[in-house]
Amino acid sequence: MKKISRRKFVNQTTKAAFATVVAAGVVSNTQAMIEKGTFIHHVYFWLNNPESKEDFNQLVAGLKKLSAVKTIASFHIGKPADTNRDVIDRSYSVSWMLLFKNKADQDSYQVDPIHLKFVEECKHLWKKVVVYDSVDV
């Protein structure tokens, strides 16, 4: 496993956590729309051919099919926003954020035939995948 500096690790983790909170729909500092116990699964994909619109569209189409998994409570398919600050990583091609009611639903998703088919049909498109899972503090 490649070693990274503590600063880079904290930077990447903070970015992922912030993106997850913002994308999940926080309405104020005191009240969030996400129910207690929600399991958040945020996946970042780096395409083998990041300039290929065809590969991008194929991955997005695959993710849309994947959204049919019954245990997914909510999902968001995204791409890097046009924001530029030192703390922002815009190197990925596509993000896939999922909300599950609990960890058991996420575990079920991992072995769902629709998920397994997605991986088999689309894995040739990406060179790297990073996943951030989070639960309530």
HUQUICOR-V728864 format. One record per residue. N is the residue number from 1. RES is the residue in three letters. SS is DSSP state (a for helix, b for strand, c for the rest). BURIAL is b if it has 24 or more other C-alpha atoms within 12 Angstrom, else e. Layout:
N;RES;SS;BURIAL
N;RES;SS;BURIAL
This chain:
1;MET;c;e
2;LYS;c;e
3;LYS;c;e
4;ILE;c;e
5;SER;c;e
6;ARG;a;e
7;ARG;a;e
8;LYS;a;e
9;PHE;a;e
10;VAL;a;e
11;ASN;a;e
12;GLN;a;b
13;THR;a;e
14;THR;a;e
15;LYS;a;e
16;ALA;a;b
17;ALA;a;b
18;PHE;a;e
19;ALA;a;b
20;THR;a;b
21;VAL;a;b
22;VAL;a;e
23;ALA;a;b
24;ALA;c;b
25;GLY;c;e
26;VAL;b;e
27;VAL;c;e
28;SER;c;e
29;ASN;c;e
30;THR;c;e
31;GLN;c;e
32;ALA;b;e
33;MET;c;e
34;ILE;c;b
35;GLU;c;e
36;LYS;c;e
37;GLY;c;e
38;THR;c;b
39;PHE;b;b
40;ILE;b;b
41;HIS;b;b
42;HIS;b;b
43;VAL;b;b
44;TYR;b;b
45;PHE;b;b
46;TRP;b;b
47;LEU;b;b
48;ASN;c;e
49;ASN;c;e
50;PRO;c;e
51;GLU;c;e
52;SER;c;e
53;LYS;a;e
54;GLU;a;e
55;ASP;a;b
56;PHE;a;b
57;ASN;a;e
58;GLN;a;e
59;LEU;a;b
60;VAL;a;b
61;ALA;a;e
62;GLY;a;b
63;LEU;a;b
64;LYS;a;b
65;LYS;a;e
66;LEU;a;b
67;SER;c;b
68;ALA;c;e
69;VAL;c;b
70;LYS;c;e
71;THR;c;b
72;ILE;b;b
73;ALA;b;b
74;SER;b;b
75;PHE;b;b
76;HIS;b;b
77;ILE;b;b
78;GLY;b;b
79;LYS;c;b
80;PRO;c;e
81;ALA;c;e
82;ASP;c;e
83;THR;c;e
84;ASN;c;e
85;ARG;c;e
86;ASP;c;e
87;VAL;c;e
88;ILE;c;e
89;ASP;c;b
90;ARG;c;b
91;SER;c;e
92;TYR;c;b
93;SER;c;b
94;VAL;b;b
95;SER;b;b
96;TRP;b;b
97;MET;b;b
98;LEU;b;b
99;LEU;b;b
100;PHE;b;b
101;LYS;c;b
102;ASN;c;b
103;LYS;a;b
104;ALA;a;e
105;ASP;a;b
106;GLN;a;b
107;ASP;a;e
108;SER;a;e
109;TYR;a;b
110;GLN;a;b
111;VAL;a;e
112;ASP;c;e
113;PRO;a;e
114;ILE;a;b
115;HIS;a;b
116;LEU;a;e
117;LYS;a;e
118;PHE;a;b
119;VAL;a;e
120;GLU;a;e
121;GLU;a;e
122;CYS;a;b
123;LYS;a;e
124;HIS;a;e
125;LEU;a;b
126;TRP;b;b
127;LYS;b;e
128;LYS;b;e
129;VAL;b;b
130;VAL;b;b
131;VAL;b;e
132;TYR;b;b
133;ASP;b;b
134;SER;b;b
135;VAL;c;e
136;ASP;c;e
137;VAL;c;e
